[in-house]
Amino acid sequence: MTDKKTLVRRTPWPQSQSRAVGTPLQPSVVYAADTPDALDDQYEGRTKGYAYAREGHPNADVLAQKIDQMEGAEGGIITSSGMGAVGACLLGLLKAGDHVVAGNQLYGRSLRMLKEDLPKYGVQTSFADPTDITSMRAALRDNTKLILVEVISNPTLRIADMTGIAAMAKECGAILVVDNTFTTPRAYLPFENGADVVLHSVTKLLAGHSDVTLGYVAAKDPAHRKAIFDCAVTFGFTGSPFDCWLAERGLYSFDLRYERAEQNAEQLAEALAGLKGVKKVLYPTRSDHPDHNRASEILQAGGANMLSFEIEGGRAQANALTQAATNIAFAPTLGDIGTTLSHPPSSSHRALSEEERASLGISEGFFRVSVGVEPIELLIEEFTAAIKASQLS
Ligand SMILES: *Cc1c(COP(=O)(O)O)cnc(C)c1O
C-alpha cells in the first residue's frame, strides 16, 4: 500500500508469480543497501550489488555478457560510445612517455585522439600501414606500449596483416588493441588471434538499428581491465540503461542480420562490378581485391557487409547518384539493418587534401556501402538505376 501522507515515498513494484520474458529496463541511478557492512561486502566483491549507475547497472551487465559471449571475453565494459571505448582504453592503459603504434587508416576520431589529443598528455604516437608488416615494425620504438589496429580499413576495405601484427606485439611486449567494429565477432575473433584488448562501436552492427550510441571494451589481463574500467567510471564514459537495453534487444537478431547482410554484400558487389559506369568495386573476398588472399585466410566465412565502389565522373555524378537512390539512406554510418550509402570525400575523409585522398584511391566518384538485409533483388535494382542515372548527368 502507498503511504497516504506523501507521494515522495516509492510505490512498491507489483508482486508477480510469473516472470517477464523480455529484459526489464532498470533506469535507477542509485541503489539502496541494507547497512554500511553490506556496502563494504559489495565494494570488496564478497557480494554482488549495484551502488551508482555510472559504476555499473543491470542493463549494462546484461549487454556486456552478451557481447562477451560473442567475443569469448570476460568482464566486458560498456561505454557511452565507440569513442568512449577507445578513450577509456587509451587513457586507462597509457601514461606520459609511452609510445603507440597505430594503423594509419583508423576511424577518423581515433586518428584525431592519437594525433592531437594524447600528445598533449605526453603520449607519443606513430602511424603505419597495417597491411604491411615492414611498415608496422619500422614504427616500433623502445617505449612502444600499445598497438591499435582495425582489421578492415575504411573506406578502401584493406585487410590488416593480423597474424604478423599479433606476432610483432608479442615479441615487443606491447598491448595489442583491436577495434573489431567493422568485422564483428562473426568475421574475426581478436582474442583467438593474439589480441590483448578488443573494442567496439556497439552503435554500428551490434546494436544494428541506428538508434543507440554505445561502445564495448574487454581486456584479457585483469589488470588492464581494471585500468580501463576505472578510467571509464572516473571520466564518465559509461553507458545509459536505456541505450544498453536497446542494444541488447538488437543483439537477439544479430546473427540473422549479419548472415543476410554479408550474403547481400557479396551479391551486390558482383552485380555492381558488371555495370557500365562502375570503374571499380572493392569487396574483401573478390579475386580483384588487393588483399583477397589474406581476407580468406583471416576472415571467418565471408567478406563482411561493407563494400565500396567508384563510378566514372566527379562530384556532379556523385550528387546525381545519391539523388537517384531515394530509398538508400545517404548517411555517414554503417551497420544499420537497412543499406546506407556514404561518400568519403564529402564526409569521413573531407579533412584530407585531394592529393591525400587520391593516394588512397578515393576520388569524387568513390562510395562506400553498408549493406543491409533488404531483398537482394531490390538492392540490385535500386543501385543499377541510381548508377545509370548518375552517368546521364
Ligand atoms: C563508428 C566507429 C567508432 C566510433 O564509434 P561511436 O559509437 O560513433 O563513438 C570507432 N571505430 C570504428 C571502426 C567505427 O566505425
The ligand as a Gaussian input file, in Angstrom:
#p B3LYP/6-31G(d) Opt

LIG

0 1
 C       31.908000       4.427000     -35.529000
 C       33.229000       3.882000     -35.166000
 C       33.873000       4.252000     -33.979000
 C       33.263000       5.249000     -33.020000
 O       32.063000       4.797000     -32.511000
 P       30.912000       5.788000     -31.930000
 O       29.933000       4.847000     -31.341000
 O       30.395000       6.571000     -33.086000
 O       31.589000       6.655000     -30.930000
 C       35.097000       3.680000     -33.691000
 N       35.681000       2.800000     -34.532000
 C       35.093000       2.420000     -35.693000
 C       35.784000       1.458000     -36.567000
 C       33.856000       2.952000     -36.047000
 O       33.274000       2.595000     -37.206000

